[in-house]
Amino acid sequence: MIVEYIQHLSLPVPRWVKAMGFGREVVSMQARHERCREAWAPHLEAARALITEAAESCVKTDHAVILGSGLLLDIPLGELAARFERIDLIDLVHTRHVRRQAKAFGNVNIIEADISGAARSVYSLSMTAEPDGDRPAPPIGMKATSHAYIAATVEDTLANPSALIDLPVPAPDPALLDGANLVVSANLVSQLPLLLMGWIEAHCPWAEDDAKDAFARSVVDHHLALLQNFATDNPESRVALIAEVLRLVHDAGTPVRKIDALFGAQILNEGHEWWWDIAPRPEIDNDVDVKLRILGIPDLARAPQSRICRNTTLAAP
Ligand SMILES: C[S@@+](CC[C@H](N)C(=O)[O-])C[C@H]1O[C@@H](n2cnc3c(N)ncnc32)[C@H](O)[C@@H]1O
């Protein structure tokens, strides 16, 4: 626990990213990987093989973009760095270890960016968020808040009165993918809404449940649309998607609870499927295990249409 605390303290990420919990998630993932290394190995191997399959099918090899590169556990970085001239690793959190790994190759860039296109706007929904730059000490009871920040918020609200009650519309940046011959969304899409939802729960008591659900779904939909649009507009490029579609809580194989990991969104293509034993007992509970159904599509534009709905409790295994 102390090791994780120190790792979190020393993460080279902006304050707002830490405040929203992105740093904590990556540090916990690292610790969980240490504890569950054996159980995770088949999943990580399957994910790496899928990325290799996608990379090998690329006609041009100038530029690869990895979305959600995280700890690089499921990324065959050595292979990619040998095949492509330039690789961009995109995530909100890059640990010092990941930065060192990237630097060792010479053609691997670290890019810190919000892939959802909604994180910063969600963060700003909180009146207790800290504004950028130096400022005089805040009044008692208004920790980390400045008059200028409140004034700007009031001004924005007067200009757009629904801004304080509407949750933002995600605006993922298509420029992140510009010029890529290979784009990989690496076990990311189901994660995109989670911390945003946590922040909204904690800071936006006015948000209705229906609005929150619709927001989570729209974050997933916008990411899938980002990938689909890029694949359609760039037919020579390859877009590979590795996505959690179902979370299964089970008791030694007997289902206890099925959770739709995509908040109702659908991936309507066939691909490779496998289980990720992410939390065998006692990782999160002494009495149950958790595994994830993973869908891996090496070439989104050319993947056959799916005949089943994987992430509903009705059709899922
Ligand atoms: C399950 S991990 C992916 C695993 C990663 N491919 C690996 O091998 O370690 C999800 C990753 O998505 C990143 N992430 C979540 N939301 C993000 C966002 N809005 N923008 C950028 N990265 C995000 C997290 O920081 C985390 O590294």
PDBQT file of the ligand as one rigid body, heavy atoms in Angstrom, charges set to zero:
ROOT
HETATM    1  C1  LIG A 401      -7.218  -1.132 -18.969  1.00  0.00    +0.000 C 
HETATM    2  S1  LIG A 401      -5.998   0.076 -19.263  1.00  0.00    +0.000 S 
HETATM    3  C2  LIG A 401      -5.374  -0.416 -20.827  1.00  0.00    +0.000 C 
HETATM    4  C3  LIG A 401      -4.287  -1.381 -20.689  1.00  0.00    +0.000 C 
HETATM    5  C4  LIG A 401      -3.049  -0.976 -21.432  1.00  0.00    +0.000 C 
HETATM    6  N1  LIG A 401      -3.270  -1.159 -22.855  1.00  0.00    +0.000 N 
HETATM    7  C5  LIG A 401      -1.894  -1.772 -20.910  1.00  0.00    +0.000 C 
HETATM    8  O1  LIG A 401      -1.424  -2.675 -21.609  1.00  0.00    +0.000 OA
HETATM    9  O2  LIG A 401      -1.429  -1.512 -19.815  1.00  0.00    +0.000 OA
HETATM   10  C6  LIG A 401      -6.900   1.502 -19.700  1.00  0.00    +0.000 C 
HETATM   11  C7  LIG A 401      -5.982   2.676 -20.018  1.00  0.00    +0.000 C 
HETATM   12  O3  LIG A 401      -6.812   3.714 -20.529  1.00  0.00    +0.000 OA
HETATM   13  C8  LIG A 401      -6.334   4.940 -20.038  1.00  0.00    +0.000 C 
HETATM   14  N2  LIG A 401      -7.430   5.907 -20.119  1.00  0.00    +0.000 N 
HETATM   15  C9  LIG A 401      -8.635   5.850 -19.513  1.00  0.00    +0.000 A 
HETATM   16  N3  LIG A 401      -9.371   6.935 -19.844  1.00  0.00    +0.000 NA
HETATM   17  C10 LIG A 401      -8.601   7.677 -20.673  1.00  0.00    +0.000 A 
HETATM   18  C11 LIG A 401      -8.803   8.919 -21.351  1.00  0.00    +0.000 A 
HETATM   19  N4  LIG A 401      -9.930   9.616 -21.222  1.00  0.00    +0.000 N 
HETATM   20  N5  LIG A 401      -7.810   9.396 -22.129  1.00  0.00    +0.000 NA
HETATM   21  C12 LIG A 401      -6.639   8.717 -22.253  1.00  0.00    +0.000 A 
HETATM   22  N6  LIG A 401      -6.392   7.528 -21.644  1.00  0.00    +0.000 NA
HETATM   23  C13 LIG A 401      -7.364   7.033 -20.856  1.00  0.00    +0.000 A 
HETATM   24  C14 LIG A 401      -5.897   4.635 -18.625  1.00  0.00    +0.000 C 
HETATM   25  O4  LIG A 401      -4.979   5.603 -18.150  1.00  0.00    +0.000 OA
HETATM   26  C15 LIG A 401      -5.291   3.245 -18.794  1.00  0.00    +0.000 C 
HETATM   27  O5  LIG A 401      -3.920   3.323 -19.044  1.00  0.00    +0.000 OA
ENDROOT
TORSDOF 0
